[in-house]
Amino acid sequence: MGSITGARGVYAFVSGSQADYLALTRARRSLTDFGSLFRYALRMIRNLLISALAFLLFSLPVLAKDPKDKLQPVGPVALDKDGEKWAEKTLKKLSLEEKIGQMIMIWSRAGFYNVGNPEYIKLRDNIRKYHIGALAMTVQLDGNFLIKSDPYEVAAMTNGLQQGSELPIIFAADYERGLGMRINGVTNFPHPMAFGAAGTRDFSFAFGQITAQEARAVGIHWNFFPTADVNSNPLNPIINTRSFGEDPKQVGELVAAYIVGAKSQGMLTTAKHFPGHGDTDIDTHLSMGLVTGNRARLDSVEFAPFRDAIRAGVDSVMIAHVSAPAIDPDPNRVASVSPAVVELLKRDLGFNGVVVTDALDMNGLLKLFPPERGNPSGMAAVDAVKAGNDMVIIPADLDGTYSGLLNAVKNGEIPEARIDEAVLKLLRLKASVGLNKGRLVDLNALPRAVATPENVGMAQKISDAALTLVKDNGRILPIRTPQANGTSGSHLTYKPEEEIRNRVVAVIFVDDVRLDSGRVLERQLRSRIRDANIFYVDTRFAAGMKPLILEAVRQAQVVIAAAAVIPSAGRTAKGQNAKGSVSLTGELSAVMNGILHTAADRTVVIALGNPYLAAEYPQIQNYICAYSNAPVSEMSAIKALFGEMPIRGHLPVTIPSIAQRGQGLERFAQPPTGGTISNGKR
């Protein structure tokens, strides 16, 4: 309305000018009538002032538009004077209840929701009731299935929740492999360890930039990444390929490059999991982890990448649910609730940004707060804040966490000054990404901002550069495609299919045969060898499928065994329920052993994830590490198998009894010549 009325004011001014022009004409006809000219000038000045005043008055509603209805400004992460003033002014207005809510982050699960959907109503009501200041964006989970959303659904949901919230919401996510972890139709990156294998900071910088561009386009401001853990323990069941590698110097360089790239495009970053989760053998989603290194070891290995992250300007540090006796000898306290650990981070490492806990619903923490003690979620949150954490994330019991913190302040257990300190940090964080100026994202901009050909191409380039050839017996690589139409060199038109279909056999080991793992590898393999015999196998079907698979392997000229084993929260193996696992478990391992016992010299094993897999199968003769089950990694593996690209990757970790960090057999691209496959010889 303001702009329309303002336009009328301008039109009135123009109309008045036309009348005055006629008066001026008459005045000019009488050169001696200076009074007419003077009166004309006064009228001109008066009309100009009236019109200008009207324009300003009618424009004020536009200038004062509520930030929740304006688009977010996107630029490098920076806190300006206006943002600082907004944070300080906002803090003074907040009640204690509102301050507590700003310190809690809960899940929001992206998807399409009718406004009357009970799940959406519950989320919206929780935001209002508990004054929630931050949401962690993820997706719906159905058993092992992540029900991924699309960019429009995420953006529409962040917009809707922003408009319904009194204060701006900061949205975070676990985009360790880019948005492709949770969203379809975006740029897919491999696991972080692939960046260590590629060995260049430029790739990590680009990774940060691209992830930031796409995240901000859908309304996500804060990534719980990079992983600053140094994965020095091959038995680590939960970090593994989530780390850049085992060398503290390289990990620190890649961590810093990612942070600089991400912040340049407006995304907040998090270094995790302090004081270091790489030298553990327990999944803290299941139980409490233990960091056994002494202080000298921690300083030289675990802390080094965090120092690099802090120098690079990391915005937050996440504290792990691990026990570190060298810092805090109390066996009943993990780092996330340890004042000694958080104080060390602030004092010795010089970090003054936002400190956040790892998820409060993890058993590594909750086991220290049994239900019989009253309010375990509340007690855990209170201890975390008393230890120096500024935000507690993903509580198992939202009401218990909120009431526990609120009561702790009211009874003097936590000084309100501690709350004010934390909330001011969080408000500054919001202002540093422009949430004080605008909250919404432009849905119309998504087709230009997400999954650009250049970004998709960069992700594939990174994956290709990472692919590492660890072992090669010289007999089967590169695989040559058949001469014509998927038949053998004899070209017998009516030769029964069962006599030729086992020339190339692929066995794809997955957690669940219904998942997407292996699908790109399958499609790309069939596009090169139409009659390839491909098996998917998981723990449920391994025993029953084993005889069929091994019979096909016996007949095969080339066998591809692709193991899509990646670190996953709560993943267990038989007899390891308290630790977690990132291995082929049970009957899957029996199938792999059977393949290698039958045809090790004709088999190439591809690690689509855990590179340490070869240590469990020393009989492997041909071994390729892709470090990831992402689509780009499967594509790289196929191109390497067929000699369609050079192989240049080097191990960023040591595989016990197999190869040292830095090793990798380099190969030139060997374009197919149309040869045949015959007993592994070309």
Buried (B, 14 or more C-beta within 10 A) or exposed (E): EBEEBBEEBBEBBEEBBEEBEEBBEEBEEEEEEEEBBEBBEEBBEEBEEBBEEBBEEBBEEEEEEEBBEEBBEBEEBEBEEEBBEBBEEBBEEBEBEBBBBBBBBBBBBBBEBEEEEEEBEEBBEBBEEBBBBBBBBBBEEEEEEBEBBBBBBBBBBBBBBBEBBEBBBBBBBBBBBBBBBBBBBBBBBBBBBBBBBBBBBEBBBBBBBBBBBBBBBBBBBBBBBBBBBBBBBBBBBBBBBBBBBBBBEBBBBBBBBBBBBBBBBBBBBBBBBBBBBBBBBBBBBBBBBBBEBEEEBBBEBBBBBBBBBBEBEBBBBBBBBBBBEBBBEEEEBBBBBBEBBBBBBBEEBEBEBBBBBBBBBBBBBBBBBEEEEEBBBBBBBBBBBBBBBBBBBBBBBBBBBBBBBBBBBEEEEBEEEBBBEBBBBBBBBBBBBBBBBBBBBBBEEBEEBBBBEEBBEBBBBBBBBBBBBBBBBEBBBBBBBBBEEBBBEEEEEEEEEEEBBBBBBBBBBBBBBEBBBBBBBBEBBBEBBEBBBBBBBBBEBBBEBBEEBBEBBEBBBBBBBBBBBBBBEEBBBEEBEEBBBBBBBBBBBEBBBBBBEBBBEBBBBBBBBBBBBBBBBEBBBBBBBBBBBBBBBBBBBBBBBBBBBBBBBBBBBBBBEBBEBBBBBEBEEBEEEEBBBEEBEB
